[in-house]
Amino acid sequence: MPEEKNPSVVTFKRELSLFDSTMLVVGSMIGSGIFIVSADIARTVGSPGYLLLVWLITGAITITAALSYGELAGMLPHAGGQYVYLREAYNPLIGFLYGWTLFLVIQTGTIAAVAVAFAKYTGEIIPWFSEKNILMSILGLKISAAQLLAIVSIVLLTYTNSKGLRFGKIIQNIFTSTKAIAFMALIILVIIISKNIGSLSANFSNFWNPSWTHTSGGKIISVEPLSGMMLLSAIGVAMVGSLFSSDAWNNITFTSGEVVNPKRNIPLSLFLGTLIVTVLYIAANVAYIFILPIKGNPDSATVVGRGIQFALSDRVATAASSMVFGQPAVIIMAVLIMVSTFGCNNGLILSGARVYYAMAKDNLFFKRTGILNKNSVPGFALIVQAVWASLLCLSGTYGNLLDYVIFAVLIFYILTIIGLFILRKKQPLAERPYKAWGYPVVPALYILCASAISLDLLIFKPMYTWPGMVIVLLGIPVYFIWKKFLANKQK
């Protein structure tokens, strides 16, 4: 929503520069996924060439979407970002369904998952924080030291962000810069050292020979050669992990009310941030295939024998690093992932609250979430978000919930970019300081590609798609009940 002009009213402060905004994009995108999901992708496509292709397609799709969002961000530079774009292109119901899903699962579920990942890797250094260290049991629900630390990290970041945007952006800039530089240094080091490893020649001899390794209980049950439509289907299924790891780039749009010169800086930060992350992700996977064979055996006792496919606990980055540093790689990667996840959650916590603020301004969320505190941030929205994310940490269901909504996330991205076409028709005279690159071809290509991936998931991973749609559709009765409640209250 547009900022208030009454000087007696607390308003957002425009303190996010282009650098700050780009760091928010990069930091929100890089969590723990890139260090893990390549194992599952390798099992699904089975060759180095297609592993890289999956990440390349994901990067191209993400950058294409970011370029399209740039026009919407320049046209509607208001707090709430994507929620506002959907509301303006369609109607308040569609905007609410996005905000509902974001609060219920997408943002808070991701915050919970990232916080638990932070705690898990802390447990690698301080064993007391292990998931196996059960502190108490309440009504049959076991609470571990890792869950407790995850909640503490959420509360701490919520508190610092409630103190003002300046605190949040300082944390974001420090942690994002640190992890990006450290990650790139690690990639370069792995590639240099890999010259002495025989894995590279093994991978190149199998570079474009795809196969789908099906497993059950950690054992290989079949290896299916891929070609034709099955190959395309496998690529689509494999992209669940890469798309999730590349998500949250749109979070900068949520903070539009706080970006300096948003009509220029948001489109630029979307492009620069997604480009930086795409380059880092592809470079990381190049490093993986330089130092580890893609194919492996889950029963092997060695890192090389397990390969990328069966890296211990899917920790591919740790396996690759162990070839350089030996046993200390576990600690080195734990520290890097702790820095990465802590910075990632700061960006998610900072930006998510702005959507609930915008919804409250439209009378579609709790009224208090639409009020800024004395530090010019939506303090109560931050608290509500922290409470629900903490409950998800305790429930242990966030992982399943995130699997369920990847389909819904794609649908909302598709709807938003279709909204670009709709708004060109509905508001032809609106100011557009930046116009989507390659319009209408590039946005249309995104819609086609994302729709094809969604259809692929609908067919091959229905356990991921239908529950996600149910979560979204449950928002419809909630929307009308909420509206009726407000109407009765105003009588």
N, C-alpha and C positions, 0 to 999 in steps of 0.2 A: 504494500500500500504506500502511497506517497507520504512523505514525511509531513508532520504537523508544522504549521508556520507560526503558531502562537509561541512567542518567546518564553511564556510562563510554563510551557509544557516541555518535559524532558524528551529530547529527540535523539535519534541515532547520530553518532559522530562519524564523519567520513575520514577514517584514518588508515584505510588499507590502500597502500600504493600498488603499483604494478608488480613490484617484487613481492610484496606481502601476499597479493592475490595469487600469484604464480606459485608461491610456496604453499599456499592453502590447497591449491589443486594437486600439486605433487605430493604433499604430505598426506592428504586425505586418501589418495589412490594407493600409495605404497604402505601396506600393512605387513602381514605375514604370508600372504598368498603366494607371492613370487618365489618364496623360499621353499614352497611345498608342492603346489598344484601341478608342476611339470611331471611329477611321477605318474599321476593319474592320466594326464594327457599322453605320456609316453606309452602307457598300457593300452590306451584307446587307439592310437594311430601307429605305434610301433616302429617308426623310423625317424631319424634325425631331421630329414627334409620336411616331413609333415609336422613334426614338433615345432620347428621354426615357422612353418606356414601358418599354423594355428595362431601363434603369437603375432605374426605379421598381419593376418586378417583382422584379428582383434584390435590391433593398434590402428589399422586403417579405418575400421568401423568407428572406433572411439574418436579419432581425430575428425572424421567426417561429421559425426554427431556434434562435436564441440564447435566446429565451424558453423553449423546450422544454428546451434543455440546462441552463438554470438549475435546474430541478428535480433533474436528475441530479447536477449539481455540488454542490447543497446536501445531497443524500442520500449522495453518495460523495466527500467532500472529500479525496481522496488523490492523491499524485503520480502522474502518468500520464494523468489525465483521461479522455479519450474511449476510450483503450485499456482502462481499468478498467471503464467503462460497458459496453463490448461484451463483455468477459470475464464480467462479472456477469450480463448479460442473456442471453447465449447460452452460450458455453463458451470455454476457453482458446484453442482453434484460431482462432475468429473474432477474438479479441483479438490473437492473434499475426499473423494476416493483415493486420490494420490496421497493427500496429507494423512488420511486414516492409515493407509498401508505403511507409509513412511514412519509414523509414530509407533504403530503396533509392532512392526517387524523390521522394515528395511533399515532405518537409522538406528533404532534402539537395539535391534538384534545384532547389527554389525558392531555397535559400541560394546555390547556384551561379549561377543566373540573375540574381538580384538583385545579387550581387557583380560579375558581368560588366557589368550595367547601370550600376552605380556606376563601374566602370572606364571604360566607354565615354564616359560624360558627363564624367569627369575628363579624358579625351582631347580634349574640346571646348575645355578651358581650357589643358591642357598636352599639346600634340600628341605628345610622346614616348610617351604611353600609348595611342596609337591602336592599333586592332586590326591595322592595316596594318604596324605596326612589328614585324616578326618577329625575335625574339631568337635563336632556335635551332630546330633540327629534330632530333627524336629518333625514329628508326625510322619516318620519314615523317610524324611528328606535329609540325606546326608550332606553336611556342609564341610567342605575341605578348606585347608589353608589357602589354596590357589584361588578358590572362589572369594574368600574373604579379601585377599590382596587385590583381586580384580575389582571388587566393589570399592575398596579404599582408593584405588587409582581413579575410578570414575568420580567419586566424591571430591577428590583433590582437584582434578581438572575442572569439574563443575564449579568449585569454589573459586579457583583462580580466574576462570572466565566470567564469573559473576562480578569480579572486581573491575571489569572494564575491558574494552577491546584491546587496549594497549598491552595488557598482560597476556591475553590470549595470542596475539600476533607475535610477541617476543618469543614465547614458548614454541610457537609453530615455526618461526624462522630458524631458531637454533637447532631444534631437533630435525627438521627437514633438511637443512643444509648439511648437518653432520651425517645423517644416514645416506644421503645421496652421494656425498664425497667418499664416505667409507665403502659404500656398496660398489661404486665405480672402481675404486682402488683395488678392492677384492677381486672384481671381475678381471681387471688387467693382470693382476698377479697370477690368478688361476690360468689364464690363457698363456702367459709367459712360461710358467712351470710345466704346462701340459706338453711342451715340446719333447719332454723326456718320457711321455706316457704312450703306450701302444693303443689306447682307446680310440684315438682319432682315426687311425687307419681302419679299425674295425667299423667305426661309424660311417666312414666314407664308402666302404664297400657295401653298406646296407642303406645308403642315403635315401633312396626313393623306393623302398620295398615295404609298403605299409602292411600292418596286421593288427588285429584287435585281440589282445590277451585278456581272456575272461578268467576271473578269479572267484574263489569262494573260500572263506575262512583263511585267507592268506595263502592259499594254494592255487596253482594254475590248473584250471579245468579244461581249457581249450585255447588254441591260437588260431584265429580265423583270418586268412588272407583277405585283403581288401582291394576292391576295384569297383569302378562304375558308381552306381547309386549308393552302394554300401559304404564306399570310401567317403562320399560326400556326407552321408549320414553320420559316419564316425567323426568326421571333422566337426560337424555341428554339435554333437554330443560332447566332444572334447573341449569345446569352447565354453562350457559351463564354468570351468575353473578359471580360464584366462579372462573371461568377461567379468567374473566376480572380482578377480584381482585387479582389474582395470576400472572398476566402478568407483563411484563417489566423486568423479571429476566435476559433476554438476553442482557440487556443494557450494562452490563460489557464488553461484547465482542466488543462493539463499541469503547471502550477505550483501546483496546489491545496494541496500540502503546505507552501507558503511564503506563503500569503495570510492576512492577519489576518482573523479572523472569516469564514472562507471560505463558510459557509452563507448569509451575507448578501451579502458583497462580490463573490463570483464571479457569482451571478445578476445583481446590479446592474451590474457592470462589463461583462458580456456585452451587456446591454440598452443601456446608455449608450454603450459603444464602437461597437457596430454602428449605432446611431442617428446618432451624430456623423458616422461615415464615410459613411453613406447620404446625409445632408444635404449633405455636402461634395461627393460624387460627382455628385449631381443638380444642385447649384449650378454645378459645373464645366461640365457639359454644357449648362446654360442659357447660361453665358458663351460656350461654343463657338458655339452657334447664334445668339447675339446679334451676334457679330462676324464669323463666316465662313458663307458659303453651304454647305449640306450637300452639294449636288451639285457636282462638279468634273470637270476634264479632266486626266488624268495628264500630258498633253503641254504644259500651260500653263506659262508662265514666271513667273507671278505667284502669290502666296499665295492671293489671292481666287479666281483662276482655277482653282486646284487644289482649293479647297474643303476641307471636312472629309474627304471620301472619299479624296482623294489628297494629303493633307498630306505634305510631303517626309519620307520614311522613316516615315510614319504618325505623325509627331510633331505631333499636333494642338495640344497645349498650347503648344509653341514657335511654331507658326504663328499661333495666337490672340494670343500675347504680342507677336509681331513687329508686329502691327497697332497696338500701343500704344507699344512701345519701339523699334521698328525693328531694326536689326542687333544691338544689345546684348541683344535678347531671347534669342539663342542662349546667351550667357554666363549671363544671369539664370536661365533655365530649367535650364541645366546645373548651376548651384550648388544650386538648389532640389531637383532630382532627386538630386543627390549626397547632400544632407542627408536626403532622404526614403528613399533606398535603404540608406544606412548605418544609420539608425535602425531601418528595417524588419528588416535582417539581424540587428541586435542582439537584437531580440525573438524572431526565429526560432531563433537559436543558443541563446539563454538557455532557451527553453521546450522545444525538441525533445529535448535531452539527458535531460529528466525522464521521457520516455516510455521510453527505453532503460533508464533506471534501474529503472522499474517492471517492465519485462519481465525484467530480470536477477533481480529479487527473486522472480519466478515461475519462475526457471530457464529462461527462453526467450531469453536473450541472454547475451553474454559476462559471466562472473561479475564481473569487475572493474568493469563499467559500473554495477553495483548497489552500489558503495561510494562514500560521500561523502568528499571530501578534508578537510583541516583547516579549510577555509573554509566547510564545510557545503554544498558543491555537488558534483554528480556530475562530478568532474574528468576521469576517464578516459572517460566517456560523451561529454563535450564534445570530447575529443581524437579519438575514433573518428569522431564526426560531422564534424569539421573535415577529417580525412584523406579521407573518402569524398567530401565536397562539393568538396574541392580537386581530386580526381581527375576529378570530373564537369566542373569548370572546364576542365581540360586536354583532356578528351575532346571538348568542344564539342557533346555530344549532349544536354545538359540540356534544351534547348529542345524537342526532339522528345519527350523523356521526359515533360515536363510536359504537352505536348499529349495524350499517350497516357493520362495518369492523371486528367484532369478528370472522365471518366466514372466511374472507380473512386472518386474523392473523393465524388461525388454518391451513389454506392451506399453508401458507409460512413456518410454523413450520414443517409441513409434508414434504414439498419439501426439506427443509434443511436437515432433517434426512434421507430422501431418498438419498440426496446428499452425505451423509456419505458412503453409499454403492457404489455410483458412483465413488467417489474419491479413495476408496480402489482399484477399478479396474483401473481407469485412472492414478493414481499416487501411484503404489504399493511400490515404493522405497522411498517415501517421509518420512521425519523424523516424527515419531509419539511418542513423549515422554509420552503421555498418550493415552491409547486405551479405547474406549467406553466399560464400564462395561457390561458384559453379551452379547456382540456382537456375533452373529447377532440377537439373540432371543429378548433381551430387546428393542433395537431400532425398531425391527419389530413389537413388541407388541404396542409400542407407535404409530407407523404408523396406525396399525389396530384400536386402540382405538380412536385416533383423527379423523380418517376417518369415523368411525361409528358415532361419535358425530356430525361431519360436515354433514353427510347424514341425521341425525336426524333433525338438524336445517333446512336443505334444505326442508324437508317435513313439519315440524311443525311450523317453523318460517320463511317462505319465505320472509317476510317483512324485516328480518335481513340479509338474505343471498344474494338475487339478487342485491340489490343496492350496496352492498359491492363488488360483482364481477364486476359490471359496473364501479365502481371507479378504480379497478385494471386494467380492460381491456382498459379503456380510456388511460392508460399509453402507450399502444402499438402504436397508431398513434403519440402520443407525442414523443416517442422514435425515430421513423423514421423521423419525422419533424425536431427534434433536430439534428440528424445525418446529414440530408440534409443541414440544415442551416450551420453547421460547415464545411461541404464539400465545399459549395459555398463561405464561408468566406475565406477559405484557397486557393481558386483559384487565 
